[in-house]
Amino acid sequence: MREFVAELLGTWALVFAGTGAIVVNQVSGGAVTHLGVALVFGLVVTAMICAFGPASGAHLNPAVTLALWAAGRARPGAVPRYVAAQVLGAVLASASLLALFGNVADLGATLPAGHFSQSLLLEYLLSLILMLVILATGGKPGESILVPAVAVGGVVALEALFAGPVCGASMNPARSLAPALVSGNTRYLWVYLVAPVAGMFTAVPLWAVMRRERSP
């Protein structure tokens, strides 16, 4: 139950603050700016890892949970509970934004700016990079939670900063699913469900190869 609640609250905060920044930027006539939106995503991820990392690992992302399971870092029995908590937390966050602001900016739904294939490939590559950082910085006994928190939050902000205008830089099926369902705009949703999972699964064997090469 502690893990379920931690993942639910952490994902709720991530989607509420991150997509909320997109909504507020629209309502305020651009006061938040694209830079601000990217920073909000990165900062909230950093904060949630610090807050909930000790309780659940702060996956906050179904694709991360599935990839960590593939890497042997997540218990198989915990995967359904984690994914359910993440999706529920994300949907509650989008519902909160809908109650506060109405259906503004599709509640921050991710949509391709160009052809869907461009966003599909970009989301795949962004997710691969993010997962490599997670695997490289997480799961080290005795290390402060601040190291993975800053590293993962930093790469989320970085990727949102340069790729957000093209594909939305989701890297998270729950983050894309919730606003799409609550706003009713499910166009190209499949892109943001498939690409992050594929990208993060690809990162697992790549990291395994690099880890073996580094071993004495």
N, C-alpha and C positions, 0 to 999 in steps of 0.2 A: 504493500500500500504506500509506503514511503516513496518508493521509486515512481509509482504511478502518479502520485500527487506532484512530485518534483518535476517530472516530465510535462505534466499538464500545465502547471503554473509557469514553468520556464518557456514552453512553446507559446502559451497565451501571451506572455510579456513580449516575446520576440515578434510575434505577428501584430500584436496591438501597437507596439511602438514603431516597428518598421513600416508596416503598411499604413499605420496611422500617420506617419510623417508624410507619406505620399498624399493622403487625403487632406491633411492640414495644409500642405503646400498648394493644393488645388483650391481649397476654401479661402486661403489667405492671399491668393494671387501671386504665388511664387515666393513667399517670404522664406520658406525653409530652404529652397534651392536644391538642385541635384546633389551638390556636395554635402549639404545637410542631411539629405535622405541617406546617402551612403554612410555617413558618419553615425547616424542613428542606428542603422543595421549593425555596424561593427561594434558600437559601444554597448548595445543591448545584449549582443552575443557574449561579449566579454563579461558583462555584469552577471548574466545568467549562469555562465560557467563557474564564476566565482561563488555565486549563491547556491547553486544546486549541484555542482560537480561532486562534492563529497557525498551527496545523497544518492544520485543516480548516474553520475558520469556526465550529465547534461548533454545528452545527444541532441535533443530539440529538433530532430530531423529523421524521418523514417528511412531515408537513404543511408544516413550515417549508421543507424542501428543495424540495418541489413548488412552493410559493408563490414562493420565491426564483428558481426556474427560470422561472416565469411572469413574474417581474419583470425577467428578464434578468440576474440576479445569480448564477446557478449554471449551470455547463456542462451541456448535455443529456446528454453521455456519462457524467457523474459521478453523475447522479441514481440509477440502479439500484444503483450501488456504495454510495452513502450510505444509501439505504433498507434495503438488505440488512444493512449493518453496524449500523444502528440497531435493526432488528428482532431480529437475533441478539444484540446486547448486552442488550436488554431481556429476552429469553427467558432468557438465561444468568443475569441478575439474579434473576428470579423463581424459577428453578431453585435458585439459591444460597439464597434465603430458605426455599424448601420443604425443603431439606436441613437448614437450621439450626433451623427452628421448626415444621415440619410445615405442613399446610394450614390456617393460622390466618387468620381474617378474609378468606378467599378471596385471600390474598396481596396484599391492597390493591386488588382489582379495583374498577373504577368502576361504580356502579349508581345508577339514579335513585332519589331518596327519594320522589318523587311520581309523577305521570304521566310517561311517557317523553317526551311532546311538550314538557313544561316543560324537561327536561334537554337535549333536542335544541336548542331555541332558546337556552338559556343557554350551552351549549357553543359554539354558533355565534358568539354575541356575544363571549364571553370570548376565543375564538380570533382574532376580528377585531381586538380591542383589542391582544392580544399581538403580532400580526403588524404592526400599525401602529407599535408601539414598536420592533420589530426593524428595520423599514424606515427609521424615523426616526433610529435611533442607530447602525446598522451601516454598514460599507462606506465610511467616511470616511478617506482616506489621511492618515497622520501623526497620527491620533487614538489615544490610549491605548485598549487593549482593556478597560480598567477601566470606561469610560463605558457601552458596551453591556452589559457584564457586570452592573453594578449596576442599570442600567435594566431589563434583561430579567429578572434574578433578582428585582428588586423587584416587578414587575408579576405575575410568577408567584406570589409569596408573597401579594400583595394579593388576587388573584383566588381563590386557594385559601382564603384566610382568610374571605372573605364568601360564596363560592359553593360551597365544598367540601361543606358539609352537605346541599346540595340535589342537586347533580349529580356531585360528585367533583372538579370542576375539573381535568379531564385536559388538554385542549388538545393532546393528543399521542396519535396512534393507536398508536404503539409502547408507550407507557406503559400503555395500556388493554389492548392485545392480549396482551401477555406474561402478566400475572397471570390473565387470563381463560382463556387456553389451558392454562397450567400448573396452575391450580387446578381447571379443569373447569367453571367458572361463566361461560358465554358468553352469558347472558341480557342482552339489550339491548346487546351488544357493537357492533352496527351503528351505534348512536347515536354512539359514541365513535370510530368510523372515519369516518363521513360528516361530522359537524358540524365538527370541527376543520379538515378539508380545505376545506369550503365556506366557513367563516368566514375562513380565511387567504387563499383565492383572492379573496374579496370585498374584502379589505383592499388588494390590489394596485392595482386601478384607482382606488380612493379615494385612495391615497397618490400616485398619478400625477397626479390632479387637483390635490391640494394642492401638490405640488411645482411644477407649472406655474404655479399662482397666485402662488407665492413667487418665481418667476424674474423678473428685471428685464425 
